[in-house]
Amino acid sequence: MFLADCQARLAFDLIGNTWNAVVIWSLRHGPRRPGRLQEEIGGISAKVLTETLRRLEFNGLVTRHAYAEAPPRVEYELTDLGRTLLGPIGAFGEWAFAHADEVMAAQDRWDPTG
């Protein structure tokens, strides 16, 4: 049973948000500026990316580095804790690659009338 205060539920909440997992995966090769992340990810607005990065930072998965330069520069990087999610996210990706066709076929076969 997954109770409200269950640790497993916390983990599902962290990776259950599509953008959380995508941003974490995009940061796997090292620090990135928000503009580069947005380009690499595609399909994410600047606002949603900012919200996602703040949420990941709040949860200790990402760290923000602000540099006193002109113009100002900000980079985001996975923390050690954030890097521990790369394995599970990678495993989900492998599962999706192996089974996406089956899922899409089931969706095509589904009849909402029963």
C-alpha positions in Angstrom: 0.0 0.0 0.0 1.3 3.5 -0.9 0.4 5.8 1.9 0.7 9.5 1.7 3.9 9.5 3.7 5.4 6.5 2.1 9.0 6.9 0.7 8.1 5.0 -2.5 5.3 7.4 -3.1 7.7 10.3 -2.8 9.9 8.7 -5.4 7.0 8.1 -7.8 5.9 11.7 -7.3 9.5 12.9 -8.2 9.7 10.9 -11.5 6.0 10.8 -12.2 6.1 14.4 -13.5 7.2 14.0 -17.2 9.4 17.1 -17.2 11.2 16.2 -14.0 12.5 13.0 -15.6 13.3 14.6 -18.9 15.2 17.5 -17.4 17.2 15.1 -15.1 18.0 13.0 -18.1 19.1 16.0 -20.1 21.5 17.0 -17.3 23.2 13.6 -17.3 26.2 14.9 -19.4 26.9 17.9 -17.1 25.9 21.5 -16.4 23.6 23.2 -18.8 22.3 26.7 -19.3 18.5 27.0 -19.5 18.5 27.9 -23.1 20.5 24.9 -24.0 18.3 22.6 -22.0 15.3 24.0 -23.7 16.8 23.4 -27.1 17.9 19.8 -26.2 14.6 18.9 -24.7 12.3 20.5 -27.3 8.6 21.1 -26.6 9.1 22.7 -23.2 8.3 26.4 -22.6 10.7 28.6 -20.8 8.2 29.0 -18.0 7.7 25.2 -17.5 11.4 24.6 -17.7 12.0 27.3 -15.0 9.3 25.7 -12.8 10.7 22.3 -13.3 14.3 23.4 -12.4 13.0 25.1 -9.3 11.1 22.0 -8.2 14.2 19.8 -8.8 16.3 22.3 -6.9 13.8 22.3 -4.0 14.0 18.5 -3.9 17.8 18.5 -3.8 18.2 16.9 -7.3 19.6 19.9 -9.1 21.9 22.7 -8.1 21.9 26.2 -9.6 25.1 28.1 -10.3 24.8 31.8 -10.9 27.9 33.5 -12.3 28.6 37.3 -11.7 29.2 38.1 -15.4 27.9 40.5 -17.9 25.5 39.3 -19.1 24.6 37.1 -16.1 25.0 33.4 -16.6 23.2 30.6 -14.8 23.8 26.9 -15.2 22.0 23.9 -13.6 23.7 20.6 -12.7 22.6 17.4 -11.1 23.5 16.8 -7.5 24.9 13.5 -6.3 21.3 12.7 -5.3 20.0 13.7 -8.7 22.5 11.4 -10.4 21.0 8.4 -8.4 17.9 8.8 -10.5 19.7 8.3 -13.8 19.5 4.5 -13.4 15.8 4.3 -12.8 15.0 6.8 -15.5 17.2 5.0 -18.0 15.4 1.7 -17.1 12.1 3.3 -17.8 13.4 4.5 -21.1 14.6 1.1 -22.0 11.2 -0.4 -21.1 9.5 2.2 -23.2 11.8 1.5 -26.2 11.1 -2.2 -25.9 7.3 -2.0 -25.3 6.1 1.3 -26.9 4.7 -0.6 -30.0 2.7 -3.0 -27.7 1.3 -0.1 -25.7 0.3 1.8 -28.9 -1.3 -1.3 -30.3 -3.3 -1.8 -27.1 -4.5 1.8 -27.4 -5.5 1.3 -31.0 -7.5 -1.9 -30.0 -9.2 -0.3 -27.0 -12.9 0.1 -27.2 -14.4 2.5 -24.7 -17.8 1.0 -25.0 -16.5 -2.3 -23.6 
